[in-house]
Amino acid sequence: MALRSRDEADALPARMADEVVVLNGEGSGAFLDAAAMVGAVVRAGCAAVHPGHGLLAENAGFAQSCTGAGLTWVGPRPVVLRTLGDKTARSGCGP
């Protein structure tokens, strides 16, 4: 199953997917509504989310929303994303 915006009918993931859910909005803006995306995935009966790259793929809040909805997040755990996104957090590496 793939998600796409209203103006991405010809996008490769949409053409290759067995099922496509069209999000409200056009362009990248359609993918910024994490709640709408999680809701669409849950309604479609999916068990896991692979975020691809960019936009919400490195968003700890989105990852947490997915796991909180009972979905398997195929990517770094939310705590890892939070730590990587916080450039002042202690990484535990080095002296």
C-alpha positions as a Markdown table, in Angstrom:
| # | Residue | x | y | z |
|---|---|---|---|---|
| 1 | Met | 0.0 | 0.0 | 0.0 |
| 2 | Ala | 1.3 | 3.5 | -0.8 |
| 3 | Leu | 0.2 | 6.9 | 0.1 |
| 4 | Arg | 0.1 | 9.7 | -2.4 |
| 5 | Ser | -1.0 | 13.3 | -2.7 |
| 6 | Arg | -3.8 | 14.3 | -5.0 |
| 7 | Asp | -1.4 | 15.5 | -7.7 |
| 8 | Glu | 0.9 | 12.4 | -7.7 |
| 9 | Ala | -1.2 | 9.9 | -9.7 |
| 10 | Asp | 1.8 | 9.0 | -11.9 |
| 11 | Ala | 4.3 | 8.7 | -9.0 |
| 12 | Leu | 6.3 | 5.4 | -9.3 |
| 13 | Pro | 5.3 | 4.1 | -5.8 |
| 14 | Ala | 1.6 | 4.8 | -6.6 |
| 15 | Arg | 1.9 | 2.9 | -10.0 |
| 16 | Met | 3.7 | 0.0 | -8.4 |
| 17 | Ala | 1.5 | -0.4 | -5.3 |
| 18 | Asp | -1.4 | -2.9 | -5.0 |
| 19 | Glu | -3.4 | -0.3 | -3.2 |
| 20 | Val | -3.1 | 3.4 | -3.0 |
| 21 | Val | -4.6 | 5.9 | -0.5 |
| 22 | Val | -4.9 | 9.4 | -1.7 |
| 23 | Leu | -4.1 | 12.0 | 1.0 |
| 24 | Asn | -5.7 | 15.4 | 1.2 |
| 25 | Gly | -3.5 | 18.1 | -0.3 |
| 26 | Glu | -1.0 | 18.4 | -3.0 |
| 27 | Gly | 2.7 | 18.0 | -3.2 |
| 28 | Ser | 4.9 | 17.5 | -0.2 |
| 29 | Gly | 2.3 | 19.3 | 2.0 |
| 30 | Ala | 0.1 | 16.3 | 1.9 |
| 31 | Phe | 2.7 | 14.3 | 3.7 |
| 32 | Leu | 3.1 | 16.7 | 6.6 |
| 33 | Asp | -0.1 | 15.8 | 8.3 |
| 34 | Ala | 1.1 | 12.9 | 10.4 |
| 35 | Ala | -2.2 | 12.2 | 12.0 |
| 36 | Ala | -3.9 | 11.9 | 8.6 |
| 37 | Met | -1.2 | 9.6 | 7.4 |
| 38 | Val | -1.4 | 7.3 | 10.4 |
| 39 | Gly | -5.2 | 7.2 | 10.2 |
| 40 | Ala | -5.0 | 6.3 | 6.5 |
| 41 | Val | -2.5 | 3.5 | 7.2 |
| 42 | Val | -4.6 | 2.1 | 10.1 |
| 43 | Arg | -7.9 | 2.3 | 8.0 |
| 44 | Ala | -6.1 | 0.4 | 5.2 |
| 45 | Gly | -5.3 | -2.4 | 7.6 |
| 46 | Cys | -1.6 | -2.1 | 7.4 |
| 47 | Ala | 0.6 | -3.6 | 10.0 |
| 48 | Ala | 3.8 | -1.6 | 9.4 |
| 49 | Val | 5.0 | 1.7 | 8.1 |
| 50 | His | 8.2 | 2.2 | 6.1 |
| 51 | Pro | 8.7 | 5.9 | 5.9 |
| 52 | Gly | 10.9 | 6.0 | 2.8 |
| 53 | His | 13.2 | 9.1 | 3.0 |
| 54 | Gly | 12.8 | 12.7 | 3.8 |
| 55 | Leu | 9.8 | 14.6 | 5.2 |
| 56 | Leu | 8.6 | 12.4 | 8.1 |
| 57 | Ala | 11.2 | 9.6 | 7.8 |
| 58 | Glu | 13.4 | 11.2 | 10.5 |
| 59 | Asn | 10.6 | 12.7 | 12.6 |
| 60 | Ala | 10.5 | 11.1 | 16.0 |
| 61 | Gly | 6.9 | 12.3 | 16.6 |
| 62 | Phe | 5.7 | 10.5 | 13.5 |
| 63 | Ala | 7.5 | 7.3 | 14.4 |
| 64 | Gln | 6.0 | 7.5 | 17.9 |
| 65 | Ser | 2.5 | 8.1 | 16.4 |
| 66 | Cys | 2.9 | 5.0 | 14.3 |
| 67 | Thr | 4.0 | 2.8 | 17.1 |
| 68 | Gly | 1.4 | 4.3 | 19.4 |
| 69 | Ala | -1.3 | 3.3 | 16.9 |
| 70 | Gly | 0.0 | -0.3 | 17.1 |
| 71 | Leu | 1.9 | -0.2 | 13.8 |
| 72 | Thr | 5.4 | -1.6 | 13.4 |
| 73 | Trp | 7.8 | 1.3 | 12.5 |
| 74 | Val | 10.4 | 0.1 | 9.9 |
| 75 | Gly | 13.1 | 2.5 | 10.8 |
| 76 | Pro | 15.1 | 3.8 | 13.7 |
| 77 | Arg | 13.2 | 3.9 | 17.1 |
| 78 | Pro | 11.7 | 7.2 | 18.1 |
| 79 | Val | 14.3 | 7.6 | 20.8 |
| 80 | Val | 17.1 | 7.2 | 18.3 |
| 81 | Leu | 15.5 | 9.8 | 16.0 |
| 82 | Arg | 15.1 | 12.2 | 18.8 |
| 83 | Thr | 18.8 | 11.8 | 19.8 |
| 84 | Leu | 20.1 | 12.2 | 16.3 |
| 85 | Gly | 17.9 | 15.2 | 15.7 |
| 86 | Asp | 19.2 | 16.9 | 18.9 |
| 87 | Lys | 22.7 | 18.1 | 18.0 |
| 88 | Thr | 23.3 | 19.0 | 21.7 |
| 89 | Ala | 22.4 | 15.6 | 23.1 |
| 90 | Arg | 25.2 | 13.4 | 24.4 |
| 91 | Ser | 25.7 | 10.5 | 22.0 |
| 92 | Gly | 27.6 | 8.2 | 24.4 |
| 93 | Cys | 30.4 | 8.0 | 21.8 |
| 94 | Gly | 33.9 | 9.2 | 22.5 |
| 95 | Pro | 35.6 | 10.3 | 25.7 |
